[in-house]
Amino acid sequence: MADWSEDEYIQYLRDERRRYEWVMQRHGGLDAVQAAVAAATRYPFEPAETPYRGLVFHDEAWHWAMRDIHGDQYWVSHPNLVTPSAEYEALG
């Protein structure tokens, strides 16, 4: 992902934060402000020269949010959450 333009990186960062916020509100019980803070923490802006910039994008926001809500192996204790919901997928 090192070949992204700065605008592309920022847009992807915004999109992932928005998806993460949605999951944290819907499944994690956070209000909008708490979810926004959690998303900014999970997806901090990384300057262009940061090694492995954007590595967090190798998994989608659904996965990271579920890990943060239910733990590192959420797929074992909550197999119904392995696949993102249709509502989440509709976020685009």
FENTAQUI-V485455 format. One record per residue. N is the residue number from 0. PHI is phi in whole degrees, -180 to 180 (NA if undefined). Layout:
<<N,PHI> <N,PHI>>
This chain:
<<0,NA> <1,-67> <2,-92> <3,-70> <4,-76> <5,-61> <6,-63> <7,-65> <8,-61> <9,-62> <10,-64> <11,-64> <12,-60> <13,-61> <14,-63> <15,-68> <16,-61> <17,-61> <18,-66> <19,-62> <20,-57> <21,-58> <22,-65> <23,-66> <24,-76> <25,-72> <26,-110> <27,-100> <28,74> <29,-86> <30,-81> <31,-61> <32,-68> <33,-60> <34,-66> <35,-65> <36,-65> <37,-61> <38,-66> <39,-66> <40,-72> <41,-68> <42,-121> <43,-71> <44,-68> <45,-116> <46,-59> <47,-55> <48,-85> <49,-67> <50,-60> <51,60> <52,-53> <53,81> <54,-58> <55,-59> <56,-76> <57,-67> <58,-123> <59,-80> <60,-56> <61,-53> <62,-60> <63,-63> <64,-65> <65,-63> <66,-63> <67,-71> <68,-81> <69,-111> <70,105> <71,-58> <72,-118> <73,-56> <74,-67> <75,-81> <76,-82> <77,-135> <78,-60> <79,-70> <80,-102> <81,-63> <82,-99> <83,-58> <84,-69> <85,-62> <86,-61> <87,-63> <88,-60> <89,-70> <90,-64> <91,77>>
